[in-house]
Amino acid sequence: MLHIKSKKITLPLFFFVISALLSPALGQAASETGSIAASKAADQKAALAKKAADREKAAEEKKAAEAQQDIPHEPTESTGYWHNIER
């Protein structure tokens, strides 16, 4: 093995080796952080889509209720109206 006697070379070499060993771990941590952020963004997008669908459904139900109120109801036998009409 190479025997390094100079302290000037040893210290930079030590930092280089340590940084080379830690760089894959730092890169992996950064990618995990990115995937966490991406999953949070996907969850938020799904929640917004669900909320929009709920609003649309509520609007359709409101329109249907308003349309049903606008239609005049014909008398039925259950109201007793037909019993008073002469046939």
C-alpha positions as CSV (number, residue, x, y, z in Angstrom):
1,M,0.0,0.0,0.0
2,L,0.9,3.6,-0.5
3,H,2.3,5.1,2.7
4,I,1.5,8.8,2.9
5,K,3.9,10.8,5.1
6,S,2.8,14.3,4.4
7,K,0.0,15.8,6.6
8,K,-0.8,18.2,3.8
9,I,-2.0,15.4,1.6
10,T,-3.6,13.2,4.3
11,L,-6.2,15.7,5.4
12,P,-7.6,16.5,1.9
13,L,-7.5,12.8,1.0
14,F,-9.4,11.9,4.2
15,F,-12.2,14.5,3.3
16,F,-12.3,13.2,-0.3
17,V,-12.8,9.6,0.8
18,I,-15.4,10.5,3.4
19,S,-17.3,12.7,0.9
20,A,-17.1,9.9,-1.7
21,L,-18.5,7.4,0.8
22,L,-21.3,9.7,1.9
23,S,-22.4,11.0,-1.5
24,P,-24.5,7.9,-2.5
25,A,-26.3,8.1,0.8
26,L,-27.0,11.8,0.3
27,G,-28.2,11.2,-3.2
28,Q,-30.5,8.4,-2.0
29,A,-31.9,10.6,0.8
30,A,-32.6,13.4,-1.7
31,S,-34.5,11.0,-4.0
32,E,-36.6,9.7,-1.1
33,T,-37.4,13.3,-0.2
34,G,-38.5,13.8,-3.8
35,S,-40.7,10.7,-3.8
36,I,-42.3,11.8,-0.6
37,A,-43.0,15.2,-2.1
38,A,-44.4,13.6,-5.2
39,S,-46.7,11.3,-3.2
40,K,-47.9,14.3,-1.2
41,A,-48.6,16.2,-4.4
42,A,-50.5,13.2,-5.8
43,D,-52.6,12.9,-2.6
44,Q,-53.4,16.6,-2.7
45,K,-54.4,16.4,-6.4
46,A,-56.6,13.4,-5.7
47,A,-58.3,15.2,-2.8
48,L,-58.9,18.3,-5.0
49,A,-60.4,16.0,-7.7
50,K,-62.7,14.4,-5.1
51,K,-63.8,17.7,-3.8
52,A,-64.6,18.9,-7.3
53,A,-66.6,15.8,-8.0
54,D,-68.5,16.2,-4.8
55,R,-69.3,19.8,-5.7
56,E,-70.5,18.8,-9.2
57,K,-72.7,16.0,-7.7
58,A,-74.2,18.5,-5.2
59,A,-74.9,21.0,-8.1
60,E,-76.6,18.3,-10.1
61,E,-78.7,17.2,-7.1
62,K,-79.7,20.9,-6.6
63,K,-80.6,21.2,-10.2
64,A,-82.7,18.1,-10.1
65,A,-84.5,19.2,-7.0
66,E,-85.2,22.6,-8.5
67,A,-86.5,21.0,-11.7
68,Q,-88.7,18.7,-9.7
69,Q,-90.2,21.6,-7.9
70,D,-90.9,23.4,-11.2
71,I,-93.0,20.5,-12.5
72,P,-96.7,20.8,-11.4
73,H,-97.7,17.7,-9.6
74,E,-100.8,15.9,-10.8
75,P,-103.3,14.7,-8.2
76,T,-103.0,11.1,-7.2
77,E,-105.2,8.7,-5.4
78,S,-103.0,9.0,-2.3
79,T,-103.9,12.7,-2.0
80,G,-107.6,12.0,-2.0
81,Y,-108.2,14.5,-4.8
82,W,-109.4,11.8,-7.1
83,H,-112.2,10.8,-4.7
84,N,-113.8,14.2,-5.0
85,I,-113.8,14.2,-8.8
86,E,-117.0,12.9,-10.4
87,R,-116.4,10.3,-13.1
